[in-house]
Amino acid sequence: MTLIATFRARNNGILFCSGRKEDDGIFQPSVDKIYQIRELIPCQVFIAGAGPSSVIKNTWAEIHESLKRTIDDERDLVTEHRSVIEASLKSIPKK
């Protein structure tokens, strides 16, 4: 089970935490389960996931590309981020 938690600090900071173990039944490697999209302005975006790392990485890539397209299309990311992310998540099972 992966635990993902976010905490808001008193100085308006945010602490974003996630477990790092992946269990395939044989091995338990340490993997990154928090992904930061660095180039999106005017905000920082972090995504965390639970499950097989290949699915998580594909989901991160889909969300990243969708958010980038929103900015490239000169749409308001702050206003539209939720609907863009939801649409990305709905498209994953089809792929």
Backbone as CSV, one residue per row, in Angstrom:
resi,resn,N_x,N_y,N_z,CA_x,CA_y,CA_z,C_x,C_y,C_z
1,MET,0.847,-1.179,0.000,0.000,0.000,0.000,0.889,1.236,0.000
2,THR,0.554,2.190,-0.799,1.290,3.453,-0.836,0.507,4.505,-0.080
3,LEU,1.190,5.176,0.810,0.600,6.289,1.544,1.090,7.578,0.898
4,ILE,0.157,8.451,0.584,0.495,9.762,0.041,-0.193,10.792,0.921
5,ALA,0.571,11.744,1.424,-0.003,12.750,2.311,0.569,14.122,1.978
6,THR,-0.253,15.127,2.162,0.172,16.511,1.954,-0.168,17.312,3.198
7,PHE,0.776,18.132,3.627,0.586,18.948,4.819,0.902,20.399,4.495
8,ARG,0.051,21.317,4.946,0.310,22.743,4.762,0.998,23.264,6.016
9,ALA,2.137,23.921,5.818,2.893,24.485,6.934,2.378,25.889,7.265
10,ARG,2.719,26.373,8.429,2.267,27.697,8.862,2.784,28.822,7.986
11,ASN,3.952,28.637,7.362,4.537,29.701,6.538,4.108,29.587,5.073
12,ASN,2.953,28.958,4.835,2.381,28.740,3.500,3.149,27.722,2.671
13,GLY,4.066,26.994,3.283,4.750,25.911,2.581,3.885,24.660,2.562
14,ILE,4.260,23.714,1.735,3.542,22.449,1.637,4.548,21.317,1.711
15,LEU,4.251,20.305,2.509,5.063,19.101,2.603,4.277,17.980,1.939
16,PHE,4.842,17.390,0.893,4.191,16.353,0.107,4.995,15.071,0.298
17,CYS,4.386,14.025,0.836,5.106,12.798,1.199,4.495,11.584,0.506
18,SER,5.347,10.605,0.217,4.877,9.369,-0.387,5.825,8.247,-0.003
19,GLY,5.285,7.025,0.072,6.130,5.852,0.234,6.959,5.660,-1.024
20,ARG,8.028,4.859,-0.935,8.921,4.678,-2.080,9.078,3.222,-2.511
21,LYS,8.407,2.297,-1.858,8.586,0.882,-2.179,7.603,0.429,-3.243
22,GLU,8.093,-0.433,-4.132,7.227,-1.091,-5.106,7.422,-2.587,-4.908
23,ASP,6.343,-3.320,-4.806,6.411,-4.749,-4.539,5.841,-5.511,-5.724
24,ASP,6.706,-6.248,-6.419,6.227,-7.051,-7.547,6.077,-8.519,-7.166
25,GLY,6.118,-8.804,-5.864,6.009,-10.169,-5.392,7.350,-10.844,-5.169
26,ILE,8.405,-10.306,-5.781,9.745,-10.873,-5.632,10.694,-9.834,-5.045
27,PHE,10.718,-8.663,-5.657,11.604,-7.585,-5.232,10.794,-6.431,-4.656
28,GLN,11.465,-5.591,-3.877,10.850,-4.366,-3.365,11.791,-3.196,-3.612
29,PRO,11.920,-2.778,-4.876,12.827,-1.662,-5.158,12.256,-0.344,-4.654
30,SER,13.130,0.620,-4.471,12.736,1.969,-4.080,12.522,2.773,-5.360
31,VAL,11.331,3.354,-5.507,11.006,4.128,-6.710,10.436,5.480,-6.311
32,ASP,10.559,6.451,-7.208,9.951,7.759,-6.973,8.466,7.674,-7.300
33,LYS,7.637,8.146,-6.384,6.198,8.150,-6.615,5.636,9.560,-6.582
34,ILE,6.531,10.548,-6.538,6.133,11.957,-6.634,6.856,12.545,-7.836
35,TYR,6.111,13.198,-8.687,6.645,13.768,-9.924,6.356,15.263,-9.927
36,GLN,7.367,16.057,-10.244,7.197,17.509,-10.318,7.271,17.953,-11.770
37,ILE,6.249,18.707,-12.190,6.269,19.327,-13.509,6.868,20.708,-13.309
38,ARG,8.081,20.900,-13.776,8.853,22.097,-13.459,8.547,23.307,-14.326
39,GLU,8.236,23.112,-15.590,8.165,24.275,-16.472,6.806,24.946,-16.554
40,LEU,5.833,24.491,-15.798,4.515,25.112,-15.865,4.474,26.360,-14.997
41,ILE,4.151,27.448,-15.608,4.054,28.721,-14.908,2.613,29.147,-15.059
42,PRO,1.928,29.612,-14.118,2.333,30.344,-12.926,2.312,29.518,-11.636
43,CYS,2.446,28.193,-11.737,2.351,27.403,-10.512,3.293,26.211,-10.578
44,GLN,3.506,25.599,-9.423,4.248,24.351,-9.356,3.232,23.226,-9.287
45,VAL,3.506,22.143,-9.992,2.589,21.010,-10.001,3.356,19.770,-9.569
46,PHE,2.803,19.056,-8.596,3.349,17.788,-8.135,2.249,16.745,-8.269
47,ILE,2.623,15.549,-8.719,1.674,14.465,-8.872,2.256,13.257,-8.155
48,ALA,1.426,12.529,-7.430,1.861,11.300,-6.766,0.946,10.172,-7.196
49,GLY,1.478,8.957,-7.160,0.660,7.827,-7.578,0.986,6.576,-6.796
50,ALA,0.036,5.661,-6.805,0.201,4.362,-6.169,-0.050,3.285,-7.212
51,GLY,0.702,2.210,-7.138,0.534,1.112,-8.076,1.823,0.854,-8.820
52,PRO,1.732,0.070,-9.893,2.934,-0.251,-10.668,3.572,1.013,-11.257
53,SER,4.890,1.108,-11.164,5.570,2.331,-11.600,5.377,2.601,-13.084
54,SER,5.232,1.574,-13.914,5.023,1.819,-15.343,3.703,2.542,-15.596
55,VAL,2.663,2.169,-14.874,1.362,2.835,-15.015,1.450,4.262,-14.489
56,ILE,2.115,4.440,-13.352,2.272,5.768,-12.760,3.018,6.688,-13.732
57,LYS,4.124,6.209,-14.296,4.923,7.039,-15.212,4.141,7.399,-16.468
58,ASN,3.374,6.470,-17.013,2.552,6.774,-18.188,1.481,7.807,-17.848
59,THR,0.914,7.704,-16.668,-0.106,8.660,-16.226,0.508,10.037,-16.040
60,TRP,1.686,10.102,-15.410,2.382,11.381,-15.246,2.623,12.033,-16.602
61,ALA,3.090,11.239,-17.572,3.390,11.785,-18.900,2.125,12.338,-19.555
62,GLU,1.016,11.620,-19.437,-0.247,12.077,-20.032,-0.720,13.378,-19.387
63,ILE,-0.666,13.452,-18.058,-1.092,14.664,-17.353,-0.169,15.827,-17.701
64,HIS,1.137,15.573,-17.697,2.120,16.614,-18.017,1.836,17.199,-19.401
65,GLU,1.662,16.325,-20.384,1.413,16.794,-21.754,0.101,17.565,-21.845
66,SER,-0.931,17.109,-21.159,-2.229,17.803,-21.191,-2.138,19.195,-20.564
67,LEU,-1.429,19.303,-19.449,-1.260,20.615,-18.811,-0.435,21.541,-19.695
68,LYS,0.594,20.995,-20.323,1.431,21.802,-21.221,0.612,22.300,-22.416
69,ARG,-0.221,21.433,-22.991,-1.084,21.848,-24.105,-2.025,22.966,-23.686
70,THR,-2.524,22.905,-22.458,-3.411,23.952,-21.950,-2.704,25.299,-21.977
71,ILE,-1.466,25.331,-21.525,-0.681,26.570,-21.533,-0.349,26.989,-22.962
72,ASP,0.074,26.026,-23.792,0.423,26.330,-25.178,-0.765,26.895,-25.948
73,ASP,-1.973,26.450,-25.581,-3.201,26.956,-26.221,-3.666,28.279,-25.610
74,GLU,-2.837,28.808,-24.690,-3.111,30.082,-24.005,-4.418,30.067,-23.226
75,ARG,-4.730,28.893,-22.673,-5.886,28.778,-21.780,-5.395,28.975,-20.350
76,ASP,-6.288,29.279,-19.434,-5.931,29.565,-18.047,-5.770,28.266,-17.263
77,LEU,-4.524,27.887,-17.012,-4.226,26.647,-16.301,-4.793,26.646,-14.890
78,VAL,-4.723,27.773,-14.209,-5.215,27.845,-12.831,-6.714,27.528,-12.784
79,THR,-7.460,28.035,-13.747,-8.899,27.805,-13.795,-9.248,26.408,-14.297
80,GLU,-8.491,25.905,-15.257,-8.857,24.676,-15.949,-8.106,23.423,-15.501
81,HIS,-7.183,23.543,-14.548,-6.333,22.395,-14.214,-7.125,21.153,-13.822
82,ARG,-8.173,21.329,-13.057,-8.929,20.159,-12.592,-9.565,19.400,-13.755
83,SER,-10.229,20.105,-14.649,-10.879,19.427,-15.777,-9.847,18.813,-16.717
84,VAL,-8.697,19.457,-16.882,-7.638,18.919,-17.742,-7.084,17.624,-17.146
85,ILE,-6.829,17.620,-15.846,-6.306,16.417,-15.183,-7.345,15.297,-15.209
86,GLU,-8.604,15.622,-14.940,-9.658,14.599,-14.975,-9.770,13.976,-16.367
87,ALA,-9.704,14.786,-17.407,-9.765,14.263,-18.780,-8.570,13.355,-19.064
88,SER,-7.402,13.729,-18.563,-6.203,12.898,-18.740,-6.387,11.548,-18.058
89,LEU,-6.890,11.562,-16.837,-7.079,10.314,-16.099,-8.102,9.410,-16.776
90,LYS,-9.135,10.000,-17.342,-10.153,9.193,-18.047,-9.606,8.570,-19.317
91,SER,-8.588,9.201,-19.924,-8.026,8.674,-21.175,-7.051,7.524,-20.945
92,ILE,-6.526,7.361,-19.736,-5.503,6.343,-19.455,-5.992,4.916,-19.735
93,PRO,-7.172,4.487,-19.248,-7.595,3.105,-19.510,-7.743,2.790,-20.995
94,LYS,-8.053,3.799,-21.799,-8.202,3.592,-23.245,-6.873,3.292,-23.914
95,LYS,-5.785,3.739,-23.284,-4.453,3.534,-23.866,-3.881,2.222,-23.390
